[in-house]
Amino acid sequence: MKSAVTSNISKSANLKEKNYAVKFNLYFLQPLSSGIFGFALFFTILIVTKLLASFLNAGIFFVDFDDVILSSIGFILMFLIKLLENIAQNKTA
């Protein structure tokens, strides 16, 4: 009887660990990867437009800190979109 109780406790601990891992993946890792993709997308668009503008104006091409800050908007938007999608998906399930 004692081994059955300890077996159930260890199974319960494993389920809790798996549950935490699933929640960590849904609510942190997936939104983080989407946010990084959004940042990269915004940053790429900024670099391409600045590069084209520098070719047309024969100016100097450089990336400011403001461009990085502007690209962080892409990170925040994509992070929030994915996070809210996962929350809505979890509430319906």
C-alpha positions in Angstrom: 0.0 0.0 0.0 2.8 2.3 0.8 4.4 1.9 -2.6 1.1 2.7 -4.3 0.9 6.0 -2.5 4.4 7.0 -3.3 3.8 5.9 -6.9 0.7 8.2 -7.1 2.7 11.1 -5.6 5.5 10.7 -8.1 3.0 10.6 -11.0 1.3 13.7 -9.6 4.7 15.5 -9.5 5.5 14.5 -13.1 2.1 15.8 -14.2 2.7 19.1 -12.5 6.1 19.4 -14.0 4.7 18.6 -17.5 1.9 21.1 -16.9 4.4 23.8 -16.0 6.5 23.0 -19.0 3.4 23.2 -21.3 2.4 26.5 -19.7 5.9 27.9 -20.0 6.0 27.0 -23.6 2.5 28.4 -24.4 2.8 31.6 -22.4 6.5 32.5 -22.7 8.5 30.6 -25.4 6.0 30.7 -28.3 5.3 34.5 -27.7 9.0 35.2 -27.3 9.9 33.5 -30.6 7.0 35.3 -32.3 8.3 38.6 -30.8 11.8 38.0 -32.1 10.4 37.3 -35.5 8.4 40.5 -35.4 11.5 42.4 -34.4 13.5 40.9 -37.2 10.7 41.7 -39.7 10.4 45.3 -38.7 14.2 45.7 -38.5 14.6 44.2 -42.0 12.0 46.5 -43.5 13.7 49.5 -41.9 17.1 48.5 -43.2 15.8 47.8 -46.7 14.0 51.1 -46.9 17.0 53.0 -45.5 19.3 51.2 -48.0 17.0 52.1 -50.9 16.8 55.7 -49.7 20.5 56.0 -49.4 21.0 54.6 -53.0 18.4 57.1 -54.4 19.8 60.1 -52.5 23.5 59.0 -52.7 23.6 59.5 -49.0 25.2 57.6 -46.2 23.6 54.5 -44.9 23.6 54.1 -41.1 21.4 52.5 -38.5 20.5 54.5 -35.4 19.4 53.4 -32.0 16.0 54.9 -32.9 15.7 52.2 -35.5 16.2 49.5 -32.9 13.6 51.1 -30.7 11.2 51.3 -33.6 11.8 47.7 -34.3 10.9 46.8 -30.7 7.4 47.8 -31.6 7.3 44.8 -33.8 8.6 42.6 -31.0 5.9 43.9 -28.6 3.1 43.6 -31.2 3.9 40.0 -32.2 4.6 38.9 -28.6 1.2 40.2 -27.5 -0.7 38.8 -30.5 0.8 35.3 -29.9 0.2 35.5 -26.1 -3.4 36.6 -26.5 -4.0 33.9 -29.1 -2.7 31.2 -26.7 -4.8 32.6 -23.8 -7.9 32.6 -26.0 -7.2 29.1 -27.3 -6.7 27.8 -23.7 -9.9 29.3 -22.5 -12.0 27.6 -25.2 -10.3 24.2 -24.7 
